[in-house]
């Protein structure tokens, strides 16, 4: 009699990286190395732009903020990010932005990686900003104005220091405590810090101006009269409908570059402009298909809203780093079944007996 062979199957394994573990991973590899690694992944993925099934993020807006899903896939890997943006959260002791994401196999749909993305999003946003600046700013840029000194500001500052060569930061925030926090966190970084009393003062003498404020409204953080010839503007804070940072006239000072045009027209600074306002997608510059900065005195603007491909790149970097360093926890996110057609088998051992009906209970209660 032939012994019955046990069914063979691939055990579904999901690696989970928590926020504390992500922090330890970044500490182990070094923050500059992580920023550079994510920037390299983004650049490589942007150069194969046509390989991806792309769409604008799916968003649910409320008076207090937004909750968004950001999916994207190539022929091998699918990722998505869940992310919120609620500027009033700090009054509740919560982060303005919170996120997590999944990386899965396209061939089977198996989720391979479940990760925090709050910390990682800050890294990927900063890496994306620096990557754009390397393509669009003057190569000798050394001074950056950082307008908005909240939770994202340290990451922007350090990305521009290590990836672009910025040596001096000119800081402004409407909340002086935010500037004090940023200054304290950058102590020992080697960056020269200048605290300013206005956005105009911060922009004065800056080669690059980064705006990264959180207020959900049409604001004028930066006016056209604050921008000198040759400046590169990194507009990060305007990232949902009805939320902008730049005076519309700023957008007419020079060429505007975006990530994914259909999404940016709804969410970015260019939502203020006509539907046919000309923009260039950054991947075209990186691929050599379009010009970036053309002259030293030209003003360039990167209208950044964050695109799912950047999270795809960041997830694959963090997944690779976690596996390399042996970090993260393997979890049973999906069932491991001997017979994948028998999902009920997972439940069967937990059922001690069939649930009693009301009639059964009544019968048991009758005296003998």
C-alpha positions as CSV (number, residue, x, y, z in Angstrom):
1,X,0.0,0.0,0.0
2,X,1.5,3.3,-1.0
3,X,1.7,5.9,1.7
4,X,-0.3,9.1,1.0
5,X,2.0,12.0,0.1
6,X,1.5,15.2,2.0
7,X,0.5,18.0,-0.2
8,X,3.2,20.4,-1.2
9,X,2.8,24.1,-1.2
10,X,4.6,27.4,-0.8
11,X,4.2,28.6,2.8
12,X,2.9,32.1,2.7
13,X,5.4,34.2,4.6
14,X,4.9,37.9,5.4
15,X,7.7,40.0,6.9
16,X,6.4,42.7,9.2
17,X,8.4,45.8,10.0
18,X,7.1,47.9,12.8
19,X,7.9,51.6,13.4
20,X,10.4,50.9,16.2
21,X,12.1,48.2,14.0
22,X,12.2,50.6,11.0
23,X,13.9,53.2,13.3
24,X,16.5,50.5,14.3
25,X,17.0,49.6,10.7
26,X,17.7,53.2,9.7
27,X,20.1,53.5,12.6
28,X,21.9,50.3,11.6
29,X,22.4,51.4,8.0
30,X,22.8,55.1,8.7
31,X,20.4,57.8,7.8
32,X,22.5,59.2,4.8
33,X,22.8,55.7,3.4
34,X,19.0,55.1,3.6
35,X,18.3,58.5,2.0
36,X,20.7,57.7,-0.8
37,X,19.4,54.1,-1.2
38,X,15.8,55.2,-1.5
39,X,16.8,58.0,-3.9
40,X,18.7,55.5,-6.0
41,X,15.6,53.1,-6.0
42,X,13.3,56.0,-7.1
43,X,15.7,57.1,-9.9
44,X,15.9,53.5,-11.2
45,X,12.1,53.0,-11.1
46,X,11.4,56.4,-12.7
47,X,13.7,55.3,-15.6
48,X,11.3,52.4,-16.3
49,X,8.2,54.6,-16.0
50,X,6.4,52.7,-18.8
51,X,6.6,49.4,-16.9
52,X,4.1,50.5,-14.3
53,X,0.4,50.4,-14.1
54,X,-0.2,53.9,-12.8
55,X,-3.1,55.8,-11.3
56,X,-3.8,58.8,-9.1
57,X,-4.3,57.9,-5.5
58,X,-7.8,57.1,-4.2
59,X,-8.7,59.8,-1.6
60,X,-11.4,60.4,0.9
61,X,-11.5,64.0,2.0
62,X,-13.1,65.4,5.2
63,X,-13.1,68.8,6.8
64,X,-10.2,67.8,9.0
65,X,-8.0,66.1,6.5
66,X,-7.6,63.2,4.0
67,X,-7.2,59.4,4.0
68,X,-5.6,58.0,0.8
69,X,-4.7,54.7,-0.8
70,X,-1.8,54.8,-3.3
71,X,-1.5,51.6,-5.4
72,X,0.9,50.8,-8.2
73,X,2.4,47.7,-9.9
74,X,4.8,46.4,-12.5
75,X,4.6,42.9,-13.9
76,X,6.2,41.4,-10.8
77,X,5.4,43.5,-7.7
78,X,2.3,45.3,-6.4
79,X,2.4,47.8,-3.6
80,X,0.0,50.1,-1.9
81,X,0.2,52.7,0.8
82,X,-2.4,53.8,3.3
83,X,-1.8,57.4,4.4
84,X,-3.6,60.1,6.1
85,X,-3.1,63.9,6.4
86,X,-4.8,65.6,9.3
87,X,-3.1,68.9,10.3
88,X,-5.1,69.2,13.5
89,X,-3.9,65.9,14.9
90,X,-1.0,67.4,16.8
91,X,-3.6,69.0,19.2
92,X,-4.7,65.5,20.0
93,X,-1.2,64.1,20.5
94,X,-1.3,62.3,17.1
95,X,0.9,62.6,14.0
96,X,-0.3,64.7,11.1
97,X,0.7,61.9,8.8
98,X,0.5,58.2,9.5
99,X,1.0,55.4,7.0
100,X,1.6,51.7,6.4
101,X,2.1,49.7,3.2
102,X,2.2,46.3,1.6
103,X,4.4,44.7,-1.0
104,X,3.0,41.7,-2.8
105,X,3.8,39.3,-5.6
106,X,1.8,39.9,-8.7
107,X,2.0,36.3,-9.8
108,X,0.3,34.9,-6.8
109,X,-1.0,37.9,-4.9
110,X,0.9,36.8,-1.8
111,X,1.7,39.7,0.6
112,X,5.5,39.5,1.2
113,X,6.1,42.6,3.2
114,X,3.9,44.7,5.6
115,X,5.6,47.8,6.9
116,X,5.1,51.0,8.7
117,X,5.5,53.9,6.3
118,X,5.2,56.9,8.5
119,X,8.9,57.2,9.1
120,X,9.7,55.7,5.7
121,X,7.4,58.3,3.9
122,X,9.4,61.1,5.5
123,X,12.6,59.5,4.1
124,X,11.2,58.9,0.6
125,X,9.7,62.4,0.4
126,X,13.0,63.9,1.3
127,X,14.9,61.6,-1.0
128,X,12.5,62.5,-3.9
129,X,13.0,66.3,-3.2
130,X,16.8,65.9,-3.2
131,X,16.6,63.8,-6.4
132,X,14.6,66.5,-8.2
133,X,17.0,69.2,-6.9
134,X,20.0,67.3,-8.3
135,X,18.3,67.4,-11.7
136,X,16.9,71.0,-11.5
137,X,18.9,73.2,-9.1
138,X,22.1,74.9,-9.8
139,X,25.0,72.4,-9.1
140,X,26.6,74.9,-6.7
141,X,23.6,75.4,-4.6
142,X,24.6,75.6,-0.9
143,X,21.9,77.6,0.9
144,X,18.4,76.4,1.4
145,X,15.4,78.2,2.9
146,X,13.2,75.7,4.8
147,X,9.7,77.2,5.3
148,X,7.7,75.0,7.5
149,X,9.6,73.3,10.3
150,X,7.3,70.5,11.3
151,X,7.7,66.7,11.4
152,X,9.1,66.4,7.8
153,X,11.7,69.2,8.1
154,X,14.6,67.3,9.6
155,X,14.4,64.7,6.8
156,X,14.4,67.4,4.1
157,X,17.3,69.2,5.7
158,X,19.5,66.1,6.0
159,X,18.6,64.8,2.5
160,X,19.6,68.1,1.0
161,X,22.8,68.2,3.0
162,X,23.9,64.7,2.1
163,X,22.5,64.3,-1.4
164,X,22.7,67.9,-2.8
165,X,25.5,69.6,-0.8
166,X,23.5,72.2,1.2
167,X,25.6,73.7,3.9
168,X,23.3,76.5,5.3
169,X,19.6,76.4,6.3
170,X,17.5,79.5,6.6
171,X,14.5,78.5,8.7
172,X,11.0,80.0,9.2
173,X,7.8,78.7,10.7
174,X,4.8,80.5,12.1
175,X,5.3,78.5,15.3
176,X,8.7,79.5,16.8
177,X,8.6,76.2,18.8
178,X,8.8,74.2,15.5
179,X,11.9,76.1,14.5
180,X,13.5,75.6,17.9
181,X,12.7,71.8,17.7
182,X,14.3,71.6,14.2
183,X,17.4,73.6,15.3
184,X,17.9,71.3,18.3
185,X,17.5,68.1,16.2
186,X,20.0,69.4,13.7
187,X,22.6,70.2,16.4
188,X,25.9,68.6,15.5
189,X,24.8,67.9,11.9
190,X,27.4,70.4,10.4
191,X,24.7,72.6,8.9
192,X,24.8,76.3,9.6
193,X,21.4,77.3,10.9
194,X,19.8,80.8,10.6
195,X,16.4,81.3,12.2
196,X,14.4,84.0,10.4
197,X,11.4,86.1,11.3
198,X,9.5,85.7,8.0
199,X,9.3,83.6,4.9
200,X,10.7,86.5,2.9
201,X,13.7,86.8,5.1
202,X,14.3,83.0,4.9
203,X,14.1,83.1,1.1
204,X,16.6,86.0,0.9
205,X,19.9,84.6,-0.4
206,X,18.7,81.0,-0.8
207,X,19.7,78.9,-3.8
208,X,16.8,76.5,-3.0
209,X,13.5,77.2,-1.3
210,X,11.6,74.3,0.2
211,X,8.0,74.9,1.4
212,X,6.6,72.2,3.5
213,X,3.7,73.5,5.6
214,X,0.8,71.5,6.9
215,X,-2.1,73.9,7.0
216,X,-5.0,72.6,4.9
217,X,-6.0,75.8,3.0
218,X,-5.1,77.9,0.0
219,X,-2.2,79.8,1.6
220,X,0.5,82.1,0.1
221,X,3.6,81.0,1.9
222,X,5.8,82.1,-1.0
223,X,5.2,85.1,-3.2
224,X,6.8,85.8,-6.6
225,X,8.6,88.8,-5.2
226,X,10.5,86.5,-2.8
227,X,12.1,84.4,-5.6
228,X,15.5,85.5,-7.0
229,X,16.8,84.5,-10.5
230,X,18.4,81.1,-10.5
231,X,16.4,79.7,-7.5
232,X,15.0,76.2,-7.4
233,X,11.7,75.9,-5.6
234,X,10.8,72.6,-3.9
235,X,7.1,72.9,-3.2
236,X,6.1,70.0,-1.0
237,X,3.3,71.0,1.3
238,X,0.5,71.5,-1.2
239,X,-0.7,68.0,-1.7
240,X,-4.5,67.8,-1.8
241,X,-7.4,69.7,-3.4
242,X,-7.8,73.2,-1.8
243,X,-4.3,73.2,-0.2
244,X,-1.6,75.3,-1.8
245,X,1.5,77.2,-0.6
246,X,2.5,79.4,-3.6
247,X,1.2,82.5,-5.0
248,X,-0.1,81.6,-8.5
249,X,2.4,84.1,-10.0
250,X,5.3,81.9,-8.7
251,X,4.2,79.2,-11.2
252,X,4.8,81.5,-14.1
253,X,8.4,82.4,-13.2
254,X,9.9,79.3,-15.0
255,X,9.3,75.7,-16.0
256,X,7.3,73.5,-13.6
257,X,8.1,69.8,-13.1
258,X,5.8,67.2,-11.6
259,X,5.6,63.6,-10.7
260,X,2.4,62.3,-12.3
261,X,0.5,65.0,-14.1
262,X,-3.1,63.7,-13.7
263,X,-2.7,63.6,-9.9
264,X,-0.7,66.9,-9.6
265,X,-3.3,68.8,-11.5
266,X,-5.9,68.0,-8.8
267,X,-3.6,68.1,-5.8
268,X,-0.6,70.2,-6.5
269,X,0.2,73.9,-6.8
270,X,-0.9,73.8,-10.4
271,X,-4.5,73.2,-9.3
272,X,-4.5,77.0,-9.3
273,X,-3.7,77.1,-13.1
274,X,-5.7,76.3,-16.3
275,X,-6.1,72.7,-17.2
276,X,-3.6,73.1,-20.1
277,X,-0.9,74.8,-18.0
278,X,2.4,73.3,-19.3
279,X,4.4,71.0,-17.0
280,X,7.1,68.4,-17.5
281,X,7.1,65.0,-15.7
282,X,10.4,64.5,-13.8
283,X,11.0,61.0,-15.2
284,X,11.4,62.6,-18.6
285,X,14.3,64.8,-17.3
286,X,15.9,61.8,-15.6
287,X,15.7,59.8,-18.8
288,X,17.1,62.6,-20.9
289,X,13.9,63.1,-22.9
290,X,13.3,66.6,-21.6
291,X,15.4,69.5,-20.5
292,X,15.7,70.4,-16.8
293,X,17.5,73.6,-15.9
294,X,18.5,75.4,-19.1
295,X,20.4,78.5,-17.7
296,X,22.0,79.5,-14.5
297,X,19.4,82.3,-13.9
298,X,16.4,80.2,-14.8
299,X,13.9,79.6,-11.9
300,X,12.8,76.0,-11.7
301,X,9.9,74.6,-9.6
302,X,9.2,71.0,-8.5
303,X,5.5,70.7,-7.6
304,X,5.7,67.6,-5.4
305,X,2.6,65.9,-4.1
306,X,4.0,62.4,-3.6
307,X,3.3,59.6,-6.0
308,X,2.8,55.8,-5.5
309,X,5.9,54.9,-7.4
310,X,8.1,56.6,-4.8
311,X,6.4,54.4,-2.1
312,X,7.0,51.3,-4.4
313,X,10.7,52.3,-4.4
314,X,10.8,52.9,-0.7
315,X,9.1,49.6,0.2
316,X,11.4,47.6,-2.0
317,X,14.4,49.3,-0.4
318,X,13.2,48.7,3.2
319,X,12.2,45.1,2.3
320,X,15.7,44.4,1.0
321,X,17.4,46.1,3.9
322,X,15.3,44.2,6.5
323,X,16.1,40.9,4.9
324,X,19.8,41.8,4.6
325,X,20.0,42.8,8.3
326,X,17.7,40.0,9.6
327,X,15.2,42.5,11.0
328,X,11.4,42.4,11.2
329,X,9.1,39.6,12.3
330,X,7.5,36.9,10.2
331,X,3.8,36.9,10.7
332,X,0.9,34.7,9.6
333,X,-1.0,37.4,7.8
334,X,-2.7,34.8,5.5
335,X,-3.6,31.2,6.2
336,X,-1.2,28.3,5.7
337,X,-3.4,25.5,4.4
338,X,-2.5,22.0,3.4
339,X,-5.4,22.1,1.0
340,X,-5.9,25.6,-0.3
341,X,-9.5,24.7,-1.3
342,X,-10.4,23.9,2.3
343,X,-10.4,27.3,4.1
344,X,-12.8,25.9,6.7
345,X,-10.0,23.6,7.9
346,X,-8.5,26.6,9.6
347,X,-11.6,27.1,11.7
348,X,-12.5,23.4,12.4
349,X,-10.1,22.8,15.4
350,X,-11.6,25.9,17.1
351,X,-15.1,24.6,17.0
352,X,-15.6,22.3,20.1
353,X,-19.2,21.5,19.1
354,X,-21.9,22.8,16.9
355,X,-23.4,26.0,18.3
356,X,-26.4,25.3,20.5
357,X,-29.8,26.5,19.2
358,X,-32.3,28.2,21.4
359,X,-34.4,24.9,21.4
360,X,-31.4,22.8,22.5
361,X,-30.8,25.2,25.4
362,X,-34.5,25.0,26.4
363,X,-34.5,21.1,26.3
364,X,-31.4,20.9,28.5
365,X,-33.1,23.1,31.1
366,X,-36.1,20.7,31.5
367,X,-36.0,18.6,34.7
368,X,-35.5,14.8,34.2
